[in-house]
Structures are given as structure tokens and as C-alpha cells.
């Protein structure tokens, strides 16, 4: 009897040891984002561990095209509501395709063009984004080519009902990957969209000098002039102070020639004379595990989106590029309003700097955007023809140019160079 009890006690001790080791392991695996910070920012929620499907897309495509088996196109642009609905409906099959994609193979540009003419979904992000970051936004990872960057990708349905992933790399070369995604799933989503007359520039004879892969819509959605103001500055300052754990009282601040500095335990929050907010962490150090780019962008988006929401209005921030230095990486963000990007004439809307995988600095220029009266613009076909004649290889893009202050800004056609 005594031996039996001794054996039971040994089993209990072993179970306790196993549970303890398991708990330590789970604690080590979680909290990745917090290791990016000198200390946890006060109001940030626990962030996802790489590989989960909780990443939120930090950017949306500027345009999208759903092509039917008959080669007819449904195009979307300058309409965030429709773009978001499209991304949500296609997301499962896109994630399955990117998560199962094979090693990419470079192909002739003619093969890319033929795929564009067949059934599939084309997405144009405007600025290059790494394939792994895009895959994270679709709830998976891109083991096949994680560091490759593209601004244009195509999920194509083949004649044998397979799904292939095509993309243009940063050098403009076309690449193709086989996937294990279900062709029937992609086919069902494609059939939900009726053609609306959109075409690729390569299909229009009069646009031979235009970027061939620019999506040309026959009609534009209702466009609005936008009222832009600096009214969100105080709200953004309050939110930034919450995020950074900074006290805004007079005793914790001091004046400089071109701004006010507020001190916190983890760093300094600076309100510059032009309204720009800049936070600089006071601690330095390296981490043994460097978070991947998708995690760094997600943390940047989490912080900057809170400051943007504090400004009110209809503007949102979206990721528009990465700049890599020898020791640091900066992620840039721009305002997006009603599906159009805003070009601030006096600087970047938002940014975050990481050094050795740790967040070192972020900045934000507060603006509030509100809809004003409706406006009309020349049709996209005419704008594309003008773009190609003015600058061969370019494409038209509707943008909002913001000079600052309180002003009314209207959508204007701008030339976008073919970057891939």
C-alpha cells in the first residue's frame, strides 16, 4: 500500500513538473510585441504571435479587378466600401493560395498578360509590399518567397481548375507559383461579380503609351471634395500621451524653440510647432529574437491608427512603404480618404522607426478630414490617354493634395509611374 502511494506521489510530481515547463514555454512564446518596446505601452492590447490570423491589413489595394471566364472585368477603385467587401469575400481562398504556394518561377511577360486576360483576381497596391506581409494580412505566411516585394499580384484560375499565384517583382519581372487552393472556391467568388466595363490599359488601343497593367474604369464612383483641418491636434496629443505613458502636466514638460517636450518613464513626447507629434524612446538595447517585418508593421499600425481615430473624421492611415538603413528600418504611413491617398505637401503623415527589432520612435501629423460637396472629374479613359502622352509608361491616379491648414481639397488626376 505504501509503495502504491509513493508511486502516485511520483506521478503527481511529474505532472506538476510538466505543467510548470509548459507554462514557462507558453510565457516565452507569447508577448512578442512587448519585447519590441523598452517597456509595455500602457494601453496596447496583447499582440498576436507570428503565424496567427489576427493581423489587420495595414493597407488596401488602390484598385482591384475580377475577371470572368469570358474575359469580362469588374473593376473597383476609389471606393473603400466595395474594396473591403471584395477583400473579405476572397480572403479565405487568397490565404489558402499564398500559404500553399510553391517556389516562384520567373516567366515571360506574355504569360503574365495571358493570365490577366483569364479568370482571376488582380490586386494593385500602388507601393511594393513584401509577400510575407501580404500573406499575414490574408491569415497565413509566405514561406515560398517571404522577402520578395510586389505591388501587383494575380490569383488566376486555370483551365484544369487549379489556382496559380502570379506577381511582378520589384525589377518588373513576372513570377508564377503553383498553389493548393481550391479552384472551385475561387470560381465561386469570381461568379459573384458582374462585369462593369473596366479594362486593363493593354487591352485599349488608344492607351498603347500608358502603363499596360493600369486598371481603367469606365465610370467613377461619386466623388467628394474634402474639408481638411488641424482640429484633431489636441485629441491626438491626449491619445499619444496615454499610449506612451506621458504626463501632460506642466511639471513634466519644458519648452524648446520649436516645440514642447513632455517627459515619461519610457521616453519623450514632443509636440512640434507645426502640430507634428514625435515620440522617442529613452532606452536602448537589442533583443535575441528580431520580430519579422509583418509584426513591426502591425505594431506601428496599432499605435498610429489610435492617434488617427482620435482626430475624428473619415481619414485613416495606411502603410505605404519601408525604408531600410544600416541599423534601423522606417515604416511610412499616409492618409487615405474614401479610397484615395492623401499627399501631404509638408511631410509624411505617420512613421515608425525600429532598431534591432525594437520600436525606437514614431511620429504623426494630425489631420481631420470631412466630406464636402460632390465633384466631377474627366473619365478615367481620357485621363489615362493624357497620362500616357504626358509621360509614357505612367498611369492616372486620383489623389488628394493637402497643403495644410483649414482648406477644401478636391480629387485631382496625378501621374503614377509604373514601379513594377
PEMO-V26001 format. One line per field, one symbol per residue. ss: DSSP state (2 for helix, 1 for strand, 0 for the rest). phi: phi as a letter, one per 40 degrees, with the letter a starting at -180 (. if undefined). psi: psi as a letter, one per 40 degrees, with the letter a starting at -180 (. if undefined). A space follows every 10 residues. Layout:
# PEMO-V26001
ss->???
phi->???
psi->???
This chain:
# PEMO-V26001
ss->0222222222 2222222222 2222222220 0022220000 0000000000 0000000000 0011111000 0011111002 2222222222 2222222222 0000111022 2222222001 1111111111 2222222000 0000000011 1111111000 0111111100 0001111111 1122222222 0000000011 2220222000 0000110000 0011111110 0022222222 2222010002 2211110011 1111001111 1100011111 1000000000 0022222222 2222222222 0000011111 1111000111 1111111001 1111000001 1111100111 1111100111 1111100002 2222222222 0001111111 1100001110 1111111000
phi->.ccccccccc cdcccccccc cccccccccc gdccccbdad cdbccdcccd hcbbcbdcab ccaabbbccc gcbbbbafac cccccccccc ddcccccccb ccdcbcbccc ccccccccci bbbbcgbcbc cccccdccga bbccacccba bbbbbbcccc gcbbbbabcc cgccbbbcbb ccccccdccc ccbccbgcac dccbdcbccc dcbccbccbc ccbbcbcbac ccdccccccc ccccgbcccc cbaacbdbib bbcbcbibbb ccccgcbbbb cccbibbcbc ccdccccccd cdcccccccc cggbcacbcb ibbbbcbbbb bbbbcbbfgb cbbccbicca aabbbfgbcb aababcabbb cbccbbbcdd cccccccccc adgcacacbb cbcggcabbb cbcbcbccca
psi->dddddddddd dddddddddd dddddddddi fdddeeidih hdehihiiih eifeihheii idiihhhide eihhihifgd ddddddddde ddddddddde iihihhiidd ddddddeaha hhhhedihii dddddddefa igedgdeiii ehihhhhidf fihihiihae eeihiihiie ihdddddddd eehiieeiii deehdefdei hdehhhidii ihiiihhhie eedddddddd dddefhheid efiiiidfih hhiideahhh hideehhhhh ieiiiiidhh iidddddddd dddddddddd eaaeiiiihe ihhhadeihh hiiiihhfei ihhheeahdi ihhhhfehhd iiihhhihhi iaiiiiiiid dddddddddd gheiiihhih hheiahihii hihihhihe.
